[in-house]
Each structure stands twice: as C-alpha cells, then as structure tokens.
Amino acid sequence: MGRMNSLLERLGVPLPVVAAPMAGGPSTPALVAAVGAAGGLGFLAGGYRAPEQVREQVRQTRALGDRPFGVNVFVPGRPDVDRAALEAYAERLRPVAERLGVTPGEPRWDDDGYAGKLAVLVEERVPVVSFTFGCPSVDDVARLKAVGSLVVVTVTSPAEAALAAACGADALCAQGAEAGAHRGSFVDDPSSPPGADALGLLPLLGQLADQPLPVVAAGGLMTGRDVAAALTAGAEAAQLGTAFLCCPEAGTVAAHRRALLDRAYPGTRFTRAFSGRAARGLANRFLLEHLDAPAGYPWVHHLTRPLRTAAAEQGDHDSLHLWAGQGWPLVRELPAAELVATLGRELAEARVQSST
C-alpha cells in the first residue's frame, strides 16, 4: 500500500532529520531553531512544563526563526498504582536521599497539564504536535487539524499504529527498543520487566510497511548512515535524540553531558527506577541498584524528583537519570547546525555508496 503525503514535504522541510523532543531540559528554543535553520525539523518537549511555559517556549522559538517546528506532549495514563510497592520503594530510596541531602518527593498522579497544553497549542497554531504515551482523542486531533497543525503519534507496535491511524494522525513516529529515554508505549505492563517486549527499530519498521501513514523512525540513530538505513527500511525521516544531547544549544545538564562524552559507563539498559515508566539510560549506580523499581508513572517521577535535582546540582552522574539510546558512544559535541549539516553529508555519501 502506498504512503500518504509526506510529512516533511507538507512542512517544506528539506532534510529527513528530526531532533527529538527531550523533556526535562535538553530541548530548548535555541536547539529547535538551529535545527530548523539547518534544514531539519526540531521539536520542543512539552513534558513536565506548565501550559504557559510551553507557550513561552513556542514564542521564543518563533522569535529565533521562521522554520516549522513541533511540540510534543504526554498523553495522561491511568491513575492506579500498587501503593504497597510504591511505599516500599520510597523507603529504599531514603539512604540515597540522605546522601544527597534531600527528602524524597511526595508520590502523586497528575495529567501533566494535558488539557491546558492542548489549548495553548491550538491557540498558537503550532505546525506539528506529537503525542507520546498514548493516543489523543479523535476530537483533540480534529481541534489541532482545524488550526492547521499536523499530528504525529509515537508508536511502538503495529497495534498502536492502528489506533493512531484511527484517531486521525497524519504520521507515526516509530520508536524502536534502541531509543533512549522513555518508551512511547501506550501501556507499560507492570507485570513485565521494563522494555521486555520492546521491538527493535528494523522489525518495527518492517511490521509497519503496509500501513498508509508516513513514518518517522526513532531508536539509536546517530549518524547520516543510520538515517540512510532508516529511509531504506521504509521511513521518510529519522528522529535523533541522543545525537543532539551534547550540542551547545541543548539544555542537557553538565553531569549528563560529561557522562556521555567521558564514556563513563559501558552501556545502557531499561529501567523504571527514576520515573516508574520503562526508559533507557546509561547503566549507572542508581539504575543498577534499583532494577526492581515498581511501575507507576508519574508517581515515581515525583518521588525521585528531589533526588534527581540534587544529583544534577551536585554533578553526581552516578545518581542521575542519564537517558541515552544504544548509539550513544557516537555522540558528537558539535553545534546543532553543524551536526545537521554533517548528518546531511553523511546521508548523501551513504546514498552514493549504496547506488554504486
């Protein structure tokens, strides 16, 4: 089955390079604007920000340039949690909190200001709005489309892709198991180890080959050769997150940046230790000591927030959430525009090589 109109063609974006939304600080207006000016598509991360903070970031991005960009939001999950497991985990974290000089946060559920953010994005007429952790409603998609926004839904399986198509999405972001940070899965099964059923990017792209929506590939992609491989496998663009973490425009905290550049840890693995949701990060001490952390997002996210904040302030990358995809050893400390240009050159070279 042929694909519908290209997402990037509709936006007028010349390079099939997307800078992933990275919540918690790394995605900044400066990074997004630089990626757009260099010919790619940048995303702001709406996660963990209040609606008016999202509005301010949208306006700052527009003040820096006139290229299209996107904003990502988290779809709220169910409010239920295993309270006994949560309380036991809070007790296990007290020694870490004491070492960092803080008190664990109060675990709670919230919807991350979802309705307010959606209202801001409709009012601001953002070119692209992407969703993670679930599918927006048909009505929410219709509201965004009515003001000219294109809608992208992050999926990790063919079943999720079918739900995204049914809600009216314009495109899919297919996230493979290699991706850093949170899994975009609609459901994180608490009865399974984190990421236990995660499909790799190439198998996922293969299973999405017959669906009609344009696909943006995500998962461990770091170089132009990686971008070429994703395009060959059926994607129309490649989304890179970890690759942009060490750009000077990124808001990555110093301890995270140093851990990546110094190759401080031998590899990555999935964890729920920091947020209660499956996510891939560098396997530091905190992650390895809490492999049995319970499911429960955003309960655990609020519980560990004071610890993560203190670790960042103290430069303690052994206690920090060091989100990173499997391609992280290839990270480059380049300005965003130079990185996008480099990716474009590498992509062109890979295409020439494949045609000879």
C-alpha positions as a Markdown table, in Angstrom:
| # | Residue | x | y | z |
|---|---|---|---|---|
| 1 | Met | 0.0 | 0.0 | 0.0 |
| 2 | Gly | 1.4 | 3.4 | -0.9 |
| 3 | Arg | 2.0 | 6.0 | 1.8 |
| 4 | Met | 0.0 | 9.2 | 2.2 |
| 5 | Asn | 1.5 | 12.6 | 1.6 |
| 6 | Ser | 5.0 | 13.1 | 3.1 |
| 7 | Leu | 5.1 | 14.9 | 6.4 |
| 8 | Leu | 8.2 | 16.7 | 5.6 |
| 9 | Glu | 7.0 | 17.8 | 2.1 |
| 10 | Arg | 3.9 | 19.3 | 3.6 |
| 11 | Leu | 6.1 | 21.2 | 6.0 |
| 12 | Gly | 8.7 | 22.3 | 3.5 |
| 13 | Val | 11.5 | 20.6 | 5.5 |
| 14 | Pro | 14.3 | 19.6 | 3.1 |
| 15 | Leu | 16.4 | 17.2 | 5.2 |
| 16 | Pro | 14.9 | 14.0 | 6.7 |
| 17 | Val | 16.4 | 14.7 | 10.1 |
| 18 | Val | 14.2 | 15.3 | 13.1 |
| 19 | Ala | 15.6 | 16.5 | 16.5 |
| 20 | Ala | 13.6 | 14.5 | 19.1 |
| 21 | Pro | 11.7 | 16.2 | 21.9 |
| 22 | Met | 13.7 | 15.6 | 25.0 |
| 23 | Ala | 11.8 | 16.5 | 28.1 |
| 24 | Gly | 13.4 | 17.8 | 31.3 |
| 25 | Gly | 15.6 | 20.5 | 29.7 |
| 26 | Pro | 17.6 | 19.3 | 26.7 |
| 27 | Ser | 15.2 | 20.5 | 24.1 |
| 28 | Thr | 15.4 | 24.3 | 24.0 |
| 29 | Pro | 14.2 | 27.0 | 21.6 |
| 30 | Ala | 17.8 | 27.6 | 20.6 |
| 31 | Leu | 18.3 | 24.0 | 19.7 |
| 32 | Val | 15.0 | 23.7 | 17.8 |
| 33 | Ala | 15.6 | 26.9 | 15.9 |
| 34 | Ala | 19.1 | 25.9 | 14.9 |
| 35 | Val | 18.0 | 22.5 | 13.6 |
| 36 | Gly | 15.2 | 24.2 | 11.6 |
| 37 | Ala | 17.5 | 26.8 | 10.1 |
| 38 | Ala | 19.9 | 24.0 | 9.0 |
| 39 | Gly | 17.1 | 22.2 | 7.1 |
| 40 | Gly | 15.8 | 19.7 | 9.7 |
| 41 | Leu | 12.7 | 19.6 | 11.9 |
| 42 | Gly | 13.2 | 20.4 | 15.6 |
| 43 | Phe | 10.8 | 19.6 | 18.5 |
| 44 | Leu | 10.2 | 21.3 | 21.8 |
| 45 | Ala | 9.3 | 19.0 | 24.7 |
| 46 | Gly | 6.1 | 19.9 | 26.5 |
| 47 | Gly | 6.5 | 17.2 | 29.1 |
| 48 | Tyr | 6.9 | 18.5 | 32.7 |
| 49 | Arg | 6.2 | 22.1 | 31.7 |
| 50 | Ala | 3.2 | 24.1 | 32.6 |
| 51 | Pro | 1.0 | 25.3 | 29.8 |
| 52 | Glu | 2.2 | 28.9 | 29.9 |
| 53 | Gln | 5.8 | 27.7 | 29.9 |
| 54 | Val | 5.0 | 25.8 | 26.7 |
| 55 | Arg | 3.5 | 28.9 | 25.2 |
| 56 | Glu | 6.6 | 30.9 | 26.1 |
| 57 | Gln | 8.9 | 28.3 | 24.5 |
| 58 | Val | 6.8 | 28.3 | 21.4 |
| 59 | Arg | 7.1 | 32.1 | 21.1 |
| 60 | Gln | 10.8 | 32.1 | 21.9 |
| 61 | Thr | 11.3 | 29.6 | 19.0 |
| 62 | Arg | 9.4 | 31.7 | 16.6 |
| 63 | Ala | 11.4 | 34.8 | 17.6 |
| 64 | Leu | 14.6 | 32.9 | 16.6 |
| 65 | Gly | 13.5 | 32.0 | 13.1 |
| 66 | Asp | 10.6 | 31.2 | 10.7 |
| 67 | Arg | 11.1 | 27.5 | 10.1 |
| 68 | Pro | 8.5 | 24.9 | 11.0 |
| 69 | Phe | 8.9 | 23.0 | 14.3 |
| 70 | Gly | 6.9 | 20.7 | 16.6 |
| 71 | Val | 5.9 | 20.4 | 20.2 |
| 72 | Asn | 5.5 | 17.0 | 22.0 |
| 73 | Val | 3.0 | 16.3 | 24.8 |
| 74 | Phe | 2.5 | 13.3 | 27.1 |
| 75 | Val | -0.9 | 11.6 | 26.9 |
| 76 | Pro | -2.1 | 11.0 | 30.5 |
| 77 | Gly | -2.2 | 7.4 | 31.7 |
| 78 | Arg | -4.3 | 5.6 | 34.3 |
| 79 | Pro | -4.1 | 6.9 | 37.9 |
| 80 | Asp | -3.9 | 3.4 | 39.5 |
| 81 | Val | -0.7 | 2.2 | 41.2 |
| 82 | Asp | 0.5 | -0.5 | 43.6 |
| 83 | Arg | 0.7 | 1.6 | 46.7 |
| 84 | Ala | 2.5 | -1.0 | 48.8 |
| 85 | Ala | 5.2 | -1.4 | 46.2 |
| 86 | Leu | 5.5 | 2.4 | 45.9 |
| 87 | Glu | 5.8 | 2.9 | 49.7 |
| 88 | Ala | 8.4 | 0.1 | 49.9 |
| 89 | Tyr | 10.4 | 1.8 | 47.1 |
| 90 | Ala | 10.2 | 5.2 | 48.8 |
| 91 | Glu | 11.8 | 3.6 | 51.9 |
| 92 | Arg | 14.6 | 2.0 | 49.9 |
| 93 | Leu | 15.4 | 5.5 | 48.4 |
| 94 | Arg | 15.8 | 7.2 | 51.8 |
| 95 | Pro | 19.6 | 6.4 | 52.1 |
| 96 | Val | 20.2 | 7.8 | 48.7 |
| 97 | Ala | 18.2 | 10.9 | 49.6 |
| 98 | Glu | 20.1 | 11.3 | 52.8 |
| 99 | Arg | 23.4 | 11.1 | 50.9 |
| 100 | Leu | 22.2 | 13.8 | 48.5 |
| 101 | Gly | 20.9 | 15.9 | 51.4 |
| 102 | Val | 17.2 | 15.9 | 50.3 |
| 103 | Thr | 13.9 | 14.3 | 51.2 |
| 104 | Pro | 12.1 | 12.1 | 48.7 |
| 105 | Gly | 9.2 | 13.8 | 47.0 |
| 106 | Glu | 5.5 | 13.1 | 47.6 |
| 107 | Pro | 4.4 | 10.5 | 45.0 |
| 108 | Arg | 1.3 | 11.6 | 43.2 |
| 109 | Trp | -0.6 | 11.3 | 40.0 |
| 110 | Asp | -1.3 | 14.1 | 37.6 |
| 111 | Asp | -2.1 | 14.6 | 33.9 |
| 112 | Asp | 0.9 | 16.9 | 33.2 |
| 113 | Gly | -1.5 | 19.8 | 32.4 |
| 114 | Tyr | -2.6 | 18.0 | 29.3 |
| 115 | Ala | -5.8 | 20.0 | 28.6 |
| 116 | Gly | -4.1 | 23.3 | 29.2 |
| 117 | Lys | -1.2 | 22.4 | 26.9 |
| 118 | Leu | -3.5 | 21.3 | 24.2 |
| 119 | Ala | -5.4 | 24.6 | 24.4 |
| 120 | Val | -2.1 | 26.5 | 24.1 |
| 121 | Leu | -1.0 | 24.5 | 21.1 |
| 122 | Val | -4.4 | 25.2 | 19.4 |
| 123 | Glu | -4.2 | 28.9 | 20.2 |
| 124 | Glu | -0.5 | 29.1 | 19.0 |
| 125 | Arg | -1.2 | 27.1 | 15.8 |
| 126 | Val | 2.0 | 25.1 | 16.2 |
| 127 | Pro | 3.0 | 23.4 | 12.8 |
| 128 | Val | 3.4 | 19.9 | 14.3 |
| 129 | Val | 2.1 | 18.4 | 17.5 |
| 130 | Ser | 3.3 | 14.9 | 18.5 |
| 131 | Phe | 2.0 | 12.7 | 21.3 |
| 132 | Thr | 3.8 | 10.1 | 23.5 |
| 133 | Phe | 2.5 | 7.5 | 26.0 |
| 134 | Gly | -0.8 | 7.1 | 24.2 |
| 135 | Cys | -3.3 | 8.2 | 21.5 |
| 136 | Pro | -5.1 | 11.6 | 21.6 |
| 137 | Ser | -8.8 | 11.5 | 21.2 |
| 138 | Val | -10.4 | 12.0 | 17.8 |
| 139 | Asp | -11.8 | 15.3 | 19.0 |
| 140 | Asp | -8.3 | 16.5 | 20.1 |
| 141 | Val | -6.8 | 15.6 | 16.8 |
| 142 | Ala | -9.7 | 17.4 | 15.0 |
| 143 | Arg | -9.1 | 20.6 | 17.1 |
| 144 | Leu | -5.4 | 20.6 | 16.1 |
| 145 | Lys | -6.1 | 19.9 | 12.4 |
| 146 | Ala | -8.7 | 22.7 | 12.3 |
| 147 | Val | -5.9 | 25.3 | 13.0 |
| 148 | Gly | -3.5 | 23.7 | 10.5 |
| 149 | Ser | -1.4 | 21.6 | 12.8 |
| 150 | Leu | -0.1 | 18.2 | 11.7 |
| 151 | Val | -0.5 | 15.4 | 14.2 |
| 152 | Val | 2.2 | 12.7 | 14.9 |
| 153 | Val | 1.7 | 9.8 | 17.3 |
| 154 | Thr | 4.6 | 7.9 | 18.8 |
| 155 | Val | 4.0 | 4.1 | 18.5 |
| 156 | Thr | 6.0 | 1.0 | 19.4 |
| 157 | Ser | 3.9 | -1.7 | 17.8 |
| 158 | Pro | 1.5 | -2.3 | 14.9 |
| 159 | Ala | -1.5 | -2.3 | 17.2 |
| 160 | Glu | -0.6 | 1.1 | 18.5 |
| 161 | Ala | -0.1 | 2.3 | 14.9 |
| 162 | Ala | -3.6 | 1.1 | 14.0 |
| 163 | Leu | -5.1 | 3.1 | 16.9 |
| 164 | Ala | -3.1 | 6.2 | 15.9 |
| 165 | Ala | -4.4 | 5.9 | 12.3 |
| 166 | Ala | -8.0 | 5.5 | 13.6 |
| 167 | Cys | -7.7 | 8.8 | 15.7 |
| 168 | Gly | -6.7 | 10.7 | 12.5 |
| 169 | Ala | -3.0 | 11.1 | 12.9 |
| 170 | Asp | -1.1 | 12.5 | 10.0 |
| 171 | Ala | 2.1 | 10.5 | 10.6 |
| 172 | Leu | 3.7 | 8.0 | 13.0 |
| 173 | Cys | 6.9 | 8.2 | 15.0 |
| 174 | Ala | 8.0 | 4.5 | 15.1 |
| 175 | Gln | 10.2 | 4.1 | 18.2 |
| 176 | Gly | 12.4 | 1.1 | 18.4 |
| 177 | Ala | 13.8 | -0.6 | 21.5 |
| 178 | Glu | 17.2 | 1.1 | 20.9 |
| 179 | Ala | 15.8 | 4.6 | 21.7 |
| 180 | Gly | 17.0 | 6.5 | 24.7 |
| 181 | Ala | 14.7 | 7.9 | 27.4 |
| 182 | His | 11.1 | 6.8 | 27.9 |
| 183 | Arg | 9.4 | 4.1 | 25.8 |
| 184 | Gly | 6.5 | 5.7 | 24.0 |
| 185 | Ser | 4.3 | 2.6 | 24.6 |
| 186 | Phe | 0.6 | 3.2 | 25.2 |
| 187 | Val | 0.8 | 0.8 | 28.2 |
| 188 | Asp | 3.8 | -0.1 | 30.4 |
| 189 | Asp | 2.9 | -3.6 | 31.7 |
| 190 | Pro | 3.9 | -3.6 | 35.5 |
| 191 | Ser | 4.0 | -7.4 | 35.4 |
| 192 | Ser | 6.9 | -7.5 | 33.0 |
| 193 | Pro | 10.5 | -6.2 | 33.3 |
| 194 | Pro | 10.9 | -2.8 | 31.7 |
| 195 | Gly | 11.1 | -3.0 | 28.0 |
| 196 | Ala | 10.7 | -6.7 | 28.0 |
| 197 | Asp | 8.5 | -6.8 | 24.9 |
| 198 | Ala | 10.2 | -3.9 | 23.0 |
| 199 | Leu | 10.6 | -4.3 | 19.3 |
| 200 | Gly | 13.8 | -3.2 | 17.6 |
| 201 | Leu | 13.5 | -0.4 | 15.1 |
| 202 | Leu | 14.0 | -2.5 | 11.9 |
| 203 | Pro | 11.5 | -5.2 | 12.9 |
| 204 | Leu | 9.0 | -2.5 | 13.9 |
| 205 | Leu | 9.5 | -0.7 | 10.5 |
| 206 | Gly | 9.0 | -3.9 | 8.7 |
| 207 | Gln | 5.8 | -4.6 | 10.5 |
| 208 | Leu | 4.5 | -1.1 | 9.7 |
| 209 | Ala | 5.4 | -1.4 | 6.0 |
| 210 | Asp | 1.8 | -1.9 | 4.8 |
| 211 | Gln | 0.1 | 0.8 | 6.8 |
| 212 | Pro | -0.6 | 4.0 | 4.9 |
| 213 | Leu | 0.8 | 6.8 | 7.2 |
| 214 | Pro | 4.2 | 8.4 | 6.8 |
| 215 | Val | 6.7 | 7.1 | 9.3 |
| 216 | Val | 9.5 | 8.8 | 11.2 |
| 217 | Ala | 12.0 | 6.3 | 12.6 |
| 218 | Ala | 13.5 | 6.6 | 16.1 |
| 219 | Gly | 15.8 | 4.4 | 18.0 |
| 220 | Gly | 19.6 | 4.6 | 18.5 |
| 221 | Leu | 20.2 | 6.6 | 15.3 |
| 222 | Met | 23.3 | 8.8 | 15.5 |
| 223 | Thr | 24.8 | 9.3 | 12.0 |
| 224 | Gly | 23.9 | 10.0 | 8.5 |
| 225 | Arg | 24.5 | 6.4 | 7.7 |
| 226 | Asp | 21.9 | 5.5 | 10.3 |
| 227 | Val | 19.5 | 7.9 | 8.7 |
| 228 | Ala | 20.1 | 6.3 | 5.3 |
| 229 | Ala | 19.4 | 2.8 | 6.8 |
| 230 | Ala | 16.1 | 4.1 | 8.3 |
| 231 | Leu | 15.0 | 5.5 | 5.0 |
| 232 | Thr | 15.9 | 2.3 | 3.2 |
| 233 | Ala | 13.8 | 0.4 | 5.7 |
| 234 | Gly | 10.7 | 2.5 | 4.8 |
| 235 | Ala | 10.8 | 5.6 | 7.0 |
| 236 | Glu | 10.6 | 9.0 | 5.4 |
| 237 | Ala | 12.7 | 10.7 | 8.1 |
| 238 | Ala | 14.8 | 9.8 | 11.1 |
| 239 | Gln | 14.4 | 11.2 | 14.6 |
| 240 | Leu | 17.6 | 11.6 | 16.7 |
| 241 | Gly | 17.6 | 12.5 | 20.3 |
| 242 | Thr | 20.9 | 11.3 | 22.0 |
| 243 | Ala | 22.8 | 12.7 | 19.0 |
| 244 | Phe | 21.8 | 16.2 | 20.0 |
| 245 | Leu | 22.4 | 16.0 | 23.7 |
| 246 | Cys | 25.9 | 17.4 | 23.6 |
| 247 | Cys | 25.2 | 20.3 | 21.3 |
| 248 | Pro | 25.9 | 23.6 | 23.0 |
| 249 | Glu | 22.3 | 24.8 | 22.3 |
| 250 | Ala | 20.9 | 21.8 | 24.2 |
| 251 | Gly | 19.9 | 22.3 | 27.9 |
| 252 | Thr | 21.5 | 19.0 | 28.9 |
| 253 | Val | 22.8 | 19.2 | 32.5 |
| 254 | Ala | 26.5 | 19.2 | 32.9 |
| 255 | Ala | 26.7 | 15.8 | 34.7 |
| 256 | His | 24.7 | 14.1 | 31.9 |
| 257 | Arg | 26.8 | 15.7 | 29.2 |
| 258 | Arg | 30.0 | 14.7 | 30.9 |
| 259 | Ala | 28.9 | 11.1 | 31.4 |
| 260 | Leu | 28.3 | 10.8 | 27.7 |
| 261 | Leu | 31.5 | 12.5 | 26.5 |
| 262 | Asp | 33.7 | 10.8 | 29.1 |
| 263 | Arg | 32.2 | 7.3 | 28.2 |
| 264 | Ala | 31.6 | 7.0 | 32.0 |
| 265 | Tyr | 29.5 | 3.8 | 31.7 |
| 266 | Pro | 29.8 | 0.7 | 29.5 |
| 267 | Gly | 26.3 | 0.6 | 28.2 |
| 268 | Thr | 22.6 | 1.2 | 28.6 |
| 269 | Arg | 19.6 | -0.7 | 29.8 |
| 270 | Phe | 15.9 | -0.2 | 30.5 |
| 271 | Thr | 14.8 | 1.0 | 34.0 |
| 272 | Arg | 11.8 | 2.2 | 35.9 |
| 273 | Ala | 13.9 | 3.5 | 38.8 |
| 274 | Phe | 13.7 | 7.2 | 38.0 |
| 275 | Ser | 10.1 | 7.7 | 36.8 |
| 276 | Gly | 8.1 | 4.5 | 37.2 |
| 277 | Arg | 8.0 | 4.1 | 33.4 |
| 278 | Ala | 10.3 | 2.0 | 31.2 |
| 279 | Ala | 13.1 | 4.2 | 29.9 |
| 280 | Arg | 16.6 | 3.5 | 28.5 |
| 281 | Gly | 19.6 | 5.2 | 30.1 |
| 282 | Leu | 23.3 | 4.7 | 30.9 |
| 283 | Ala | 23.6 | 1.9 | 33.5 |
| 284 | Asn | 24.9 | 4.0 | 36.4 |
| 285 | Arg | 24.9 | 3.1 | 40.1 |
| 286 | Phe | 21.3 | 4.3 | 40.8 |
| 287 | Leu | 19.9 | 2.4 | 37.9 |
| 288 | Leu | 21.7 | -0.9 | 38.8 |
| 289 | Glu | 20.8 | -0.7 | 42.5 |
| 290 | His | 17.1 | -0.3 | 41.7 |
| 291 | Leu | 16.4 | -2.9 | 39.0 |
| 292 | Asp | 13.3 | -3.9 | 40.8 |
| 293 | Ala | 11.7 | -0.4 | 40.9 |
| 294 | Pro | 8.0 | -0.5 | 40.6 |
| 295 | Ala | 5.8 | 0.6 | 37.7 |
| 296 | Gly | 3.9 | 3.8 | 38.5 |
| 297 | Tyr | 4.3 | 6.9 | 36.3 |
| 298 | Pro | 4.2 | 9.7 | 37.3 |
| 299 | Trp | 4.1 | 8.6 | 40.9 |
| 300 | Val | 7.7 | 7.5 | 40.9 |
| 301 | His | 8.7 | 10.6 | 38.8 |
| 302 | His | 7.5 | 12.9 | 41.6 |
| 303 | Leu | 9.0 | 10.6 | 44.3 |
| 304 | Thr | 12.5 | 10.8 | 42.8 |
| 305 | Arg | 12.5 | 14.4 | 41.5 |
| 306 | Pro | 14.3 | 15.9 | 44.5 |
| 307 | Leu | 17.0 | 13.3 | 44.3 |
| 308 | Arg | 17.5 | 13.9 | 40.5 |
| 309 | Thr | 17.5 | 17.6 | 41.0 |
| 310 | Ala | 20.1 | 17.4 | 43.8 |
| 311 | Ala | 22.2 | 14.9 | 41.7 |
| 312 | Ala | 22.3 | 17.4 | 38.8 |
| 313 | Glu | 23.2 | 20.3 | 41.0 |
| 314 | Gln | 26.0 | 18.3 | 42.7 |
| 315 | Gly | 27.3 | 16.9 | 39.5 |
| 316 | Asp | 26.7 | 13.4 | 40.6 |
| 317 | His | 26.1 | 11.4 | 37.4 |
| 318 | Asp | 26.0 | 8.1 | 39.3 |
| 319 | Ser | 22.6 | 9.2 | 40.8 |
| 320 | Leu | 21.2 | 11.0 | 37.8 |
| 321 | His | 18.9 | 9.8 | 35.1 |
| 322 | Leu | 21.3 | 9.6 | 32.1 |
| 323 | Trp | 18.9 | 8.9 | 29.3 |
| 324 | Ala | 20.7 | 7.7 | 26.2 |
| 325 | Gly | 20.0 | 5.5 | 23.2 |
| 326 | Gln | 22.1 | 2.5 | 22.3 |
| 327 | Gly | 24.1 | 4.5 | 19.8 |
| 328 | Trp | 25.3 | 6.9 | 22.5 |
| 329 | Pro | 29.1 | 6.2 | 22.1 |
| 330 | Leu | 28.8 | 8.0 | 18.7 |
| 331 | Val | 27.7 | 11.3 | 20.3 |
| 332 | Arg | 29.4 | 14.4 | 18.9 |
| 333 | Glu | 30.0 | 17.7 | 20.6 |
| 334 | Leu | 29.0 | 19.9 | 17.7 |
| 335 | Pro | 26.8 | 23.0 | 17.3 |
| 336 | Ala | 23.3 | 21.9 | 16.2 |
| 337 | Ala | 23.6 | 23.4 | 12.7 |
| 338 | Glu | 27.0 | 21.8 | 12.1 |
| 339 | Leu | 25.6 | 18.4 | 13.3 |
| 340 | Val | 22.6 | 18.6 | 11.0 |
| 341 | Ala | 24.9 | 19.6 | 8.1 |
| 342 | Thr | 27.2 | 16.7 | 8.9 |
| 343 | Leu | 24.3 | 14.3 | 9.0 |
| 344 | Gly | 23.2 | 15.6 | 5.6 |
| 345 | Arg | 26.6 | 15.0 | 4.1 |
| 346 | Glu | 26.9 | 11.5 | 5.6 |
| 347 | Leu | 23.4 | 10.7 | 4.3 |
| 348 | Ala | 24.4 | 11.8 | 0.8 |
| 349 | Glu | 27.6 | 9.8 | 0.9 |
| 350 | Ala | 25.7 | 6.7 | 2.1 |
| 351 | Arg | 23.2 | 7.0 | -0.7 |
| 352 | Val | 26.0 | 7.3 | -3.3 |
| 353 | Gln | 27.7 | 4.3 | -1.9 |
| 354 | Ser | 24.5 | 2.2 | -2.0 |
| 355 | Ser | 23.9 | 3.1 | -5.6 |
| 356 | Thr | 27.4 | 2.1 | -6.8 |
